Amino acid sequence: MSQTPSSADQALHLLALNPALDRSALRDRFTRDGRIQIRDVLKLESARELRSILANQTPWGMAWSAGADGPKALTAKEFAALAPAERQRIGTSVQTAAQRGDYAFAYARYPMLDAYLGGWMPDSPHDIVFEHINDAPFLDLVRQVTSIPDLVKADAQATFYAPTHFLSRHNDSHVGEGWRVAYVLSLAPDDWKPDWGGYLNFLDADGDIVAGYRPRFNALSLFRVPQDHHVSYVPPFAPVGRYSITGWFRDS
């Protein structure tokens, strides 16, 4: 007699780690650089299913900031209700702030932590993934790679950088809130082209790029915070967008 998989079984499938990861080598690279992108972090079938969930089952809202006007965020329902003129006003304000050199960003999002706590979609795949980002074996992998055993939890949001989306330079300086390590679980299209932007770039004090991670399918980026970084502009000619799950691992 067949049985329906439990939520825990589904979650373990969605975040099934690649058993071939060399955790000792990964730890050495993170210790040296304070950042790392782990390719093929999940088993292939898990990564494919997770990307399908983001692409086909996620109610995307919108997040943006335009200098002093922001940050702001709307749910999918709230954003859909906006008049076209208001959407254009938001887009113009974000572009104007970026032209001035102010902090600005625009991207689609689904706040997994808020949704989990608020019971937006109980027992959804998003809730299940959120639970298991905060549980072994995923949390143990991050502890081992970063050599920070006192990481106790993580928040999470699903993000989608479509054409014209970007995230300005910032450093995630929320150490007082327990932020220790930022993460990006990248589920971009397999053949993402460099010209399509969406890179996670790390910057030195002079604004030079000292490292850059191409959007990839099935890759986990980890980096200590604070650390200057940005997500580069996805140009209008990019035919697809950049899916990921992002957040911070915390010690409190």
Backbone as numpy.savetxt, mean C-alpha at the origin, in Angstrom:
# Nx Ny Nz CAx CAy CAz Cx Cy Cz
-17.95 -35.70 1.72 -18.80 -34.50 1.72 -17.92 -33.26 1.72
-18.15 -32.36 0.76 -17.33 -31.15 0.67 -17.73 -30.16 1.75
-16.76 -29.37 2.17 -17.00 -28.35 3.19 -16.56 -27.00 2.67
-17.26 -25.97 3.10 -16.90 -24.61 2.74 -15.68 -24.19 3.54
-14.62 -23.66 2.92 -13.43 -23.25 3.66 -13.78 -22.19 4.70
-13.17 -22.27 5.86 -13.38 -21.27 6.89 -12.70 -19.97 6.50
-13.04 -18.89 7.24 -12.38 -17.60 6.99 -10.89 -17.72 7.17
-10.47 -18.46 8.20 -9.04 -18.60 8.45 -8.36 -19.32 7.29
-8.99 -20.40 6.77 -8.41 -21.11 5.64 -8.27 -20.20 4.44
-9.30 -19.39 4.17 -9.25 -18.49 3.03 -8.12 -17.48 3.20
-7.99 -16.94 4.43 -6.97 -15.94 4.66 -5.57 -16.52 4.49
-5.36 -17.73 4.99 -4.05 -18.33 4.85 -3.74 -18.57 3.38
-4.76 -18.88 2.60 -4.55 -19.03 1.16 -4.18 -17.68 0.55
-4.88 -16.63 0.93 -4.63 -15.32 0.34 -3.25 -14.77 0.70
-2.74 -15.12 1.87 -1.43 -14.62 2.29 -0.45 -15.77 2.49
-0.56 -16.80 1.69 0.37 -17.93 1.79 1.75 -17.49 1.34
2.72 -17.53 2.25 4.06 -17.05 1.96 4.85 -18.04 1.12
5.71 -17.49 0.29 6.62 -18.29 -0.52 7.62 -18.98 0.41
7.63 -20.31 0.46 8.53 -21.00 1.39 10.00 -20.90 0.99
10.28 -20.44 -0.22 11.66 -20.37 -0.69 12.37 -19.08 -0.27
11.69 -18.18 0.45 12.32 -16.93 0.84 13.53 -17.19 1.73
14.64 -16.53 1.41 15.85 -16.63 2.22 15.80 -15.50 3.25
15.23 -15.78 4.40 14.97 -14.72 5.38 16.25 -14.14 5.96
17.28 -14.94 6.06 18.55 -14.43 6.57 19.15 -13.40 5.62
19.13 -13.69 4.32 19.65 -12.75 3.33 18.80 -11.49 3.28
17.48 -11.66 3.39 16.59 -10.50 3.39 16.86 -9.62 4.61
17.07 -10.24 5.76 17.37 -9.47 6.97 18.66 -8.69 6.80
19.67 -9.29 6.21 20.96 -8.60 6.03 20.79 -7.38 5.12
20.01 -7.51 4.06 19.79 -6.37 3.15 19.03 -5.26 3.85
18.00 -5.61 4.62 17.25 -4.58 5.32 18.13 -3.88 6.35
18.93 -4.63 7.06 19.83 -4.05 8.07 20.79 -3.07 7.42
21.28 -3.41 6.24 22.24 -2.56 5.54 21.60 -1.28 5.01
20.41 -1.39 4.40 19.82 -0.27 3.66 18.66 0.42 4.37
18.05 -0.23 5.34 16.86 0.33 5.97 15.63 0.21 5.10
15.73 -0.55 4.03 14.61 -0.75 3.10 14.87 -2.00 2.29
13.80 -2.57 1.75 13.94 -3.76 0.91 12.66 -3.96 0.12
12.78 -4.51 -1.07 11.63 -5.01 -1.80 11.81 -6.52 -1.97
10.89 -7.28 -1.38 10.94 -8.74 -1.42 10.07 -9.20 -2.58
10.68 -9.74 -3.61 9.93 -10.20 -4.77 9.39 -11.61 -4.52
8.28 -11.92 -5.17 7.65 -13.25 -5.04 7.42 -13.60 -3.58
6.89 -12.67 -2.83 6.74 -12.87 -1.38 5.65 -13.89 -1.06
4.61 -13.95 -1.90 3.52 -14.89 -1.68 3.59 -16.02 -2.70
2.93 -17.12 -2.38 2.75 -18.15 -3.40 1.95 -17.55 -4.55
2.24 -17.99 -5.75 1.67 -17.38 -6.95 0.15 -17.38 -6.94
-0.46 -18.49 -6.55 -1.92 -18.56 -6.57 -2.55 -17.61 -5.56
-1.87 -17.40 -4.44 -2.37 -16.46 -3.43 -2.31 -15.03 -3.96
-1.18 -14.67 -4.56 -1.03 -13.32 -5.09 -2.04 -13.04 -6.18
-2.28 -14.01 -7.05 -3.26 -13.81 -8.11 -4.66 -13.60 -7.55
-5.03 -14.38 -6.56 -6.36 -14.24 -5.97 -6.49 -12.90 -5.25
-5.45 -12.48 -4.56 -5.49 -11.21 -3.85 -5.62 -10.05 -4.82
-4.90 -10.09 -5.94 -5.04 -9.02 -6.92 -6.44 -9.01 -7.52
-7.01 -10.17 -7.75 -8.38 -10.24 -8.28 -9.36 -9.59 -7.31
-9.15 -9.79 -6.03 -10.02 -9.18 -5.03 -9.92 -7.66 -5.09
-8.70 -7.15 -5.18 -8.53 -5.69 -5.27 -9.16 -5.15 -6.55
-8.98 -5.85 -7.64 -9.46 -5.35 -8.93 -10.97 -5.46 -9.09
-11.58 -6.50 -8.52 -12.97 -6.81 -8.84 -13.94 -6.74 -7.66
-13.44 -6.69 -6.44 -14.33 -6.74 -5.29 -14.13 -5.58 -4.33
-13.45 -4.55 -4.75 -13.11 -3.45 -3.85 -13.88 -2.19 -4.19
-14.64 -1.64 -3.23 -15.36 -0.38 -3.47 -14.42 0.82 -3.26
-13.85 1.28 -4.34 -12.81 2.31 -4.24 -13.40 3.68 -3.95
-12.93 4.27 -2.87 -13.19 5.67 -2.60 -12.02 6.50 -3.10
-11.88 7.70 -2.55 -10.83 8.61 -3.03 -10.19 9.32 -1.86
-8.87 9.48 -1.92 -8.13 10.25 -0.93 -7.32 11.31 -1.66
-7.24 12.49 -1.08 -6.45 13.55 -1.70 -6.03 14.57 -0.66
-5.03 15.34 -1.02 -4.58 16.47 -0.22 -4.08 17.54 -1.16
-4.33 18.78 -0.82 -3.91 19.91 -1.66 -3.34 21.00 -0.76
-2.11 20.78 -0.30 -1.50 21.73 0.61 -2.23 21.76 1.93
-2.63 22.96 2.36 -3.34 23.11 3.62 -4.76 22.55 3.56
-5.25 22.29 2.37 -6.60 21.73 2.20 -6.50 20.22 2.15
-6.49 19.61 3.32 -6.40 18.15 3.38 -5.54 17.70 4.54
-5.34 16.41 4.67 -5.83 15.35 3.79 -7.33 15.10 3.95
-7.95 14.61 2.88 -9.37 14.31 2.88 -9.60 12.96 2.23
-10.72 12.36 2.56 -11.04 11.05 1.99 -12.55 10.87 1.93
-12.99 10.19 0.90 -14.41 9.88 0.72 -14.54 8.38 0.43
-15.63 7.79 0.91 -15.92 6.42 0.56 -16.35 6.35 -0.90
-16.46 5.14 -1.41 -16.89 4.97 -2.80 -18.27 5.60 -3.02
-19.17 5.40 -2.09 -20.52 5.95 -2.22 -20.50 7.47 -2.19
-19.71 8.03 -1.28 -19.62 9.49 -1.17 -19.00 10.10 -2.42
-17.95 9.45 -2.93 -17.29 10.00 -4.11 -18.19 9.90 -5.33
-18.93 8.81 -5.45 -19.83 8.65 -6.59 -20.92 9.71 -6.60
-21.27 10.23 -5.41 -22.34 11.22 -5.31 -21.87 12.64 -5.65
-20.57 12.85 -5.81 -20.08 14.19 -6.12 -20.48 14.62 -7.52
-20.83 15.87 -7.67 -21.13 16.42 -8.98 -19.84 16.51 -9.80
-19.91 16.40 -11.12 -18.70 16.49 -11.95 -17.90 17.76 -11.70
-18.58 18.86 -11.46 -17.87 20.12 -11.22 -17.04 20.05 -9.94
-17.55 19.37 -8.91 -16.80 19.24 -7.66 -15.61 18.32 -7.84
-15.76 17.26 -8.62 -14.63 16.39 -8.90 -13.53 17.16 -9.64
-13.95 17.99 -10.58 -12.97 18.78 -11.32 -12.28 19.78 -10.40
-13.04 20.38 -9.48 -12.45 21.33 -8.55 -11.39 20.66 -7.69
-11.68 19.45 -7.20 -10.72 18.72 -6.38 -9.45 18.44 -7.18
-9.63 17.94 -8.41 -8.47 17.65 -9.24 -7.62 18.87 -9.51
-8.27 19.99 -9.77 -7.54 21.23 -10.03 -6.78 21.70 -8.80
-7.41 21.60 -7.63 -6.76 22.05 -6.40 -5.54 21.19 -6.08
-5.61 19.89 -6.33 -4.47 19.01 -6.10 -3.33 19.38 -7.04
-3.63 19.58 -8.32 -2.60 19.95 -9.29 -1.97 21.30 -8.95
-2.79 22.25 -8.54 -2.27 23.58 -8.20 -1.33 23.51 -7.00
-1.71 22.72 -6.00 -0.85 22.56 -4.82 0.48 21.92 -5.21
0.43 20.91 -6.05 1.66 20.25 -6.49 2.55 21.20 -7.28
1.93 22.06 -8.11 2.70 23.04 -8.87 3.43 24.01 -7.95
2.81 24.34 -6.82 3.44 25.24 -5.84 4.53 24.55 -5.04
4.60 23.23 -5.12 5.55 22.49 -4.31 5.02 22.12 -2.95
3.71 22.30 -2.73 3.09 21.91 -1.47 2.87 20.40 -1.43
2.68 19.90 -0.25 2.37 18.49 -0.10 1.01 18.21 -0.73
0.96 17.20 -1.59 -0.28 16.89 -2.30 -0.28 15.42 -2.68
-1.48 14.88 -2.81 -1.60 13.51 -3.32 -3.02 13.30 -3.81
-3.16 12.26 -4.61 -4.47 11.81 -5.07 -4.35 10.34 -5.45
-5.21 9.51 -4.90 -5.26 8.10 -5.26 -6.56 7.50 -4.75
-6.94 6.38 -5.33 -8.12 5.66 -4.86 -7.74 4.79 -3.67
-8.69 4.61 -2.76 -8.36 3.84 -1.55 -9.58 3.13 -1.00
-9.33 2.07 -0.28 -10.33 1.41 0.54 -9.69 1.20 1.90
-10.15 1.93 2.94 -9.49 1.89 4.25 -9.83 0.60 5.00
-8.96 -0.38 4.89 -9.25 -1.70 5.43 -9.41 -1.70 6.94
-8.60 -0.90 7.64 -8.73 -0.81 9.09 -10.08 -0.22 9.49
-10.44 0.92 8.89 -11.73 1.55 9.19 -12.88 0.61 8.86
-12.77 -0.06 7.72 -13.83 -0.98 7.31 -13.97 -2.14 8.28
-12.84 -2.64 8.76 -12.85 -3.76 9.70 -13.49 -3.35 11.02
-13.04 -2.22 11.56 -13.57 -1.76 12.84 -15.03 -1.34 12.73
-15.41 -0.80 11.57 -16.77 -0.32 11.39 -17.74 -1.37 10.88
-17.25 -2.57 10.58 -18.13 -3.61 10.08 -18.77 -3.28 8.75
-18.00 -2.65 7.85 -18.56 -2.26 6.55 -18.95 -3.47 5.72
-18.06 -4.47 5.67 -18.32 -5.69 4.90 -17.86 -6.89 5.73
-18.63 -7.28 6.74 -18.18 -8.34 7.65 -17.80 -9.62 6.92
-16.68 -10.19 7.34 -16.17 -11.45 6.80 -15.80 -11.36 5.32
-15.60 -10.14 4.84 -15.15 -9.98 3.46 -13.71 -10.44 3.33
-13.24 -10.71 2.10 -11.81 -11.03 1.93 -10.90 -9.94 2.47
-11.33 -8.69 2.37 -10.51 -7.58 2.88 -10.34 -7.70 4.40
-11.43 -8.02 5.12 -11.34 -8.20 6.56 -10.43 -9.36 6.91
-10.55 -10.44 6.16 -9.75 -11.64 6.43 -8.27 -11.34 6.23
-7.95 -10.66 5.14 -6.55 -10.31 4.89 -6.03 -9.40 5.99
-6.82 -8.44 6.41 -6.39 -7.53 7.48 -6.06 -8.30 8.75
-6.91 -9.25 9.11 -6.65 -10.05 10.32 -5.32 -10.78 10.23
-5.02 -11.30 9.07 -3.82 -12.13 8.95 -2.56 -11.35 8.63
-2.68 -10.10 8.20 -1.51 -9.23 8.19 -1.04 -9.04 9.63
-1.98 -9.08 10.56 -1.70 -8.86 11.98 -1.45 -10.15 12.75
-1.23 -11.24 12.06 -1.05 -12.52 12.73 0.10 -13.27 12.07
0.58 -14.30 12.76 1.58 -15.17 12.15 0.90 -15.90 10.99
1.63 -16.23 9.92 3.08 -16.10 9.76 3.54 -14.78 9.14
2.60 -13.92 8.68 3.00 -12.70 7.98 3.74 -11.74 8.91
3.20 -11.55 10.11 3.84 -10.64 11.06 5.22 -11.17 11.46
5.35 -12.47 11.59 6.66 -13.04 11.93 7.68 -12.79 10.83
7.26 -12.87 9.58 8.18 -12.57 8.48 8.72 -11.16 8.61
7.84 -10.19 8.86 8.28 -8.79 8.97 9.19 -8.60 10.17
8.87 -9.23 11.28 9.75 -9.15 12.46 11.14 -9.69 12.15
11.19 -10.81 11.45 12.48 -11.43 11.15 13.29 -10.60 10.18
12.66 -10.09 9.12 13.40 -9.32 8.12 13.90 -8.01 8.69
13.09 -7.36 9.53 13.46 -6.04 10.06 14.27 -6.12 11.35
14.35 -7.30 11.95 15.01 -7.47 13.25 14.36 -6.59 14.32
13.04 -6.41 14.22 12.29 -5.66 15.23 11.26 -6.62 15.83
11.62 -7.35 16.86 10.72 -8.36 17.40 9.50 -7.78 18.12
9.56 -6.48 18.49 8.45 -5.91 19.25 7.36 -5.31 18.37
7.37 -5.59 17.07 6.24 -5.20 16.24 5.03 -6.03 16.65
3.92 -5.34 16.92 2.76 -6.05 17.48 1.53 -5.97 16.60
1.48 -5.02 15.67 0.28 -4.89 14.85 0.57 -4.02 13.64
-0.39 -4.01 12.71 -0.27 -3.18 11.51 -1.65 -2.65 11.14
-1.67 -1.48 10.54 -2.91 -1.01 9.91 -2.82 -1.34 8.43
-3.85 -1.00 7.67 -3.84 -1.37 6.26 -4.88 -0.56 5.49
-4.53 -0.24 4.27 -5.50 0.29 3.32 -5.15 -0.26 1.93
-6.15 -0.57 1.16 -5.94 -0.92 -0.23 -5.84 0.37 -1.02
-4.88 0.44 -1.94 -4.69 1.65 -2.73 -4.63 1.30 -4.21
-5.08 2.25 -5.01 -5.08 2.09 -6.46 -4.64 3.40 -7.08
-3.43 3.42 -7.64 -2.91 4.61 -8.32 -3.23 4.48 -9.79
-4.26 5.19 -10.23 -4.67 5.23 -11.62 -3.95 6.39 -12.32
-4.09 6.52 -13.63 -3.50 7.66 -14.32 -3.88 8.99 -13.66
-2.89 9.87 -13.50 -2.90 11.20 -12.87 -2.76 11.13 -11.35
-2.64 9.95 -10.77 -2.46 9.84 -9.31 -0.99 9.89 -8.94
-0.71 10.33 -7.71 0.66 10.47 -7.22 0.61 10.71 -5.72
1.78 10.70 -5.08 1.92 11.00 -3.66 3.21 11.77 -3.47
3.10 13.02 -2.99 4.27 13.89 -2.85 5.24 13.39 -1.78
6.40 13.99 -1.81 7.46 13.66 -0.85 6.99 13.87 0.59
7.28 12.87 1.43 6.97 12.93 2.86 7.85 11.91 3.55
7.75 11.82 4.90 8.66 10.90 5.59 7.99 10.01 6.63
6.66 10.07 6.75 5.94 9.21 7.71 6.50 9.37 9.12
6.64 10.60 9.57 7.28 10.87 10.87 6.27 10.76 12.01
5.67 9.59 12.18 4.69 9.35 13.23 5.23 8.33 14.24
6.50 8.46 14.57 7.11 7.51 15.49 6.39 7.50 16.82
5.89 8.67 17.24 5.16 8.76 18.50 3.89 7.95 18.52
3.36 7.59 17.36 2.17 6.77 17.26 2.52 5.28 17.12
3.79 4.96 17.26 4.20 3.57 17.20 4.62 3.09 15.83
4.63 3.97 14.83 5.04 3.55 13.49 6.53 3.23 13.48
6.88 2.04 13.01 8.28 1.65 12.92 8.68 1.30 11.49
7.82 0.58 10.79 8.14 0.10 9.45 6.94 0.30 8.54
7.13 1.00 7.43 6.09 1.13 6.42 6.16 -0.05 5.46
5.01 -0.39 4.88 5.01 -1.50 3.94 4.12 -1.21 2.75
4.46 -1.82 1.62 3.66 -1.79 0.40 3.64 -3.20 -0.17
2.50 -3.85 -0.11 2.33 -5.16 -0.74 1.83 -4.89 -2.15
2.73 -4.97 -3.11 2.46 -4.55 -4.49 1.86 -5.68 -5.30
0.75 -5.37 -5.97 0.05 -6.34 -6.81 -0.25 -5.72 -8.17
0.75 -5.02 -8.69 0.62 -4.33 -9.97 0.56 -5.35 -11.11
0.15 -4.91 -12.30 0.21 -5.80 -13.46 1.61 -6.37 -13.66
1.67 -7.59 -14.15 2.95 -8.30 -14.28 3.95 -7.54 -15.14
3.48 -6.86 -16.18 4.38 -6.24 -17.15 4.39 -4.72 -17.02
4.35 -4.21 -15.77 4.35 -2.76 -15.56 5.59 -2.13 -16.20
5.35 -1.13 -17.04 6.45 -0.46 -17.76 6.99 0.71 -16.94
8.29 0.93 -16.94 8.85 2.05 -16.19 8.23 3.40 -16.56
7.86 3.60 -17.82 7.29 4.87 -18.23 5.92 5.13 -17.62
5.31 4.12 -17.02 3.98 4.30 -16.43 4.03 4.89 -15.03
5.23 5.17 -14.50 5.34 5.82 -13.20 4.92 4.91 -12.05
4.43 5.55 -10.97 3.98 4.80 -9.82 5.09 4.18 -8.99
6.33 4.64 -9.20 7.47 4.10 -8.45 7.44 4.57 -7.00
7.85 3.70 -6.10 8.14 4.09 -4.72 9.61 4.50 -4.69
9.85 5.82 -4.62 11.20 6.37 -4.67 11.63 6.89 -3.32
12.90 6.68 -2.99 13.49 7.18 -1.74 14.47 8.29 -2.07
14.42 9.36 -1.29 15.14 10.59 -1.62 16.12 10.96 -0.52
17.27 11.54 -0.93 18.20 12.06 0.06 17.89 13.52 0.35
18.71 14.16 1.17 18.44 15.53 1.59 18.45 16.51 0.43
19.15 16.18 -0.67 19.20 17.04 -1.84 18.08 16.76 -2.84
17.22 15.80 -2.51 16.13 15.46 -3.41 16.50 14.47 -4.50
17.71 13.92 -4.43 18.10 12.90 -5.41 17.50 11.55 -5.01
17.14 10.78 -6.02 16.60 9.44 -5.78 17.76 8.49 -5.48
17.73 7.91 -4.28 18.79 6.98 -3.89 18.37 5.53 -4.05
17.08 5.30 -4.21 16.57 3.96 -4.50 15.16 4.12 -5.03
14.77 3.23 -5.91 13.42 3.27 -6.47 12.93 1.87 -6.74
11.69 1.60 -6.33 11.10 0.29 -6.52 9.99 0.37 -7.56
10.17 -0.39 -8.64 9.15 -0.43 -9.68 7.90 -1.14 -9.16
6.70 -0.67 -9.52 5.50 -1.43 -9.19 5.60 -2.84 -9.78
5.46 -3.81 -8.94 5.59 -5.21 -9.38 4.40 -6.01 -8.90
4.23 -7.13 -9.51 3.24 -8.10 -9.04 3.89 -8.99 -7.99
3.24 -9.08 -6.81 3.67 -10.01 -5.76 5.02 -9.61 -5.17
5.11 -8.37 -4.69 6.33 -7.89 -4.05 5.97 -7.12 -2.79
6.75 -7.31 -1.75 6.54 -6.62 -0.48 7.70 -5.68 -0.23
7.41 -4.37 -0.19 8.42 -3.37 0.17 8.27 -3.03 1.64
9.39 -3.00 2.34 9.45 -2.62 3.75 10.51 -1.55 3.92
10.23 -0.53 4.74 11.25 0.47 5.01 11.01 1.15 6.35
12.14 1.41 7.02 12.07 2.10 8.30 11.53 3.51 8.12
10.79 3.99 9.10 10.33 5.37 9.09 10.87 6.06 10.35
11.15 7.40 10.25 10.92 8.27 9.08 12.01 8.10 8.02
11.59 8.29 6.76 12.48 8.19 5.61 11.78 8.88 4.44
12.45 9.85 3.82 11.83 10.60 2.73 11.55 9.69 1.54
10.32 9.77 1.04 9.93 8.96 -0.12 8.72 9.58 -0.79
8.40 9.12 -1.97 7.20 9.55 -2.66 6.79 8.47 -3.66
5.56 8.57 -4.16 5.09 7.70 -5.24 5.00 8.58 -6.48
5.75 8.23 -7.51 5.83 9.09 -8.68 4.53 9.09 -9.47
4.33 10.16 -10.19 3.11 10.43 -10.96 2.86 9.33 -11.99
1.63 8.87 -12.03 1.21 7.92 -13.07 0.64 8.74 -14.22
1.28 8.75 -15.38 0.87 9.65 -16.47 -0.46 9.23 -17.10
-1.13 10.18 -17.77 -2.43 9.87 -18.39 -2.38 8.74 -19.41
-1.21 8.51 -20.04 -1.16 7.47 -21.07 -0.97 6.07 -20.49
-0.76 5.96 -19.16 -0.64 4.63 -18.57 -1.96 3.88 -18.76
-1.92 2.66 -19.32 -3.17 1.97 -19.64 -3.82 1.28 -18.46
-3.09 1.17 -17.34 -3.60 0.46 -16.17 -3.17 1.21 -14.92
-3.65 0.74 -13.77 -3.28 1.34 -12.50 -2.51 0.37 -11.62
-2.04 0.89 -10.51 -1.13 0.19 -9.59 -1.89 -0.20 -8.33
-2.16 -1.50 -8.17 -2.85 -2.01 -6.99 -1.83 -2.35 -5.90
-2.23 -2.07 -4.64 -1.37 -2.46 -3.53 -2.17 -2.42 -2.23
-1.59 -3.00 -1.20 -2.05 -2.85 0.17 -0.91 -2.20 0.94
-1.21 -1.13 1.66 -0.16 -0.35 2.30 -0.50 -0.06 3.76
0.51 0.29 4.52 0.28 0.66 5.92 1.58 0.71 6.67
1.49 0.57 7.99 2.66 0.65 8.88 2.57 -0.45 9.92
3.69 -1.07 10.17 3.82 -1.98 11.30 4.25 -1.18 12.52
3.64 -1.49 13.68 3.78 -0.66 14.88 4.28 -1.49 16.05
4.87 -0.77 17.00 5.27 -1.42 18.25 4.35 -1.05 19.40
3.28 -0.32 19.11 2.30 0.01 20.15 0.99 0.42 19.49
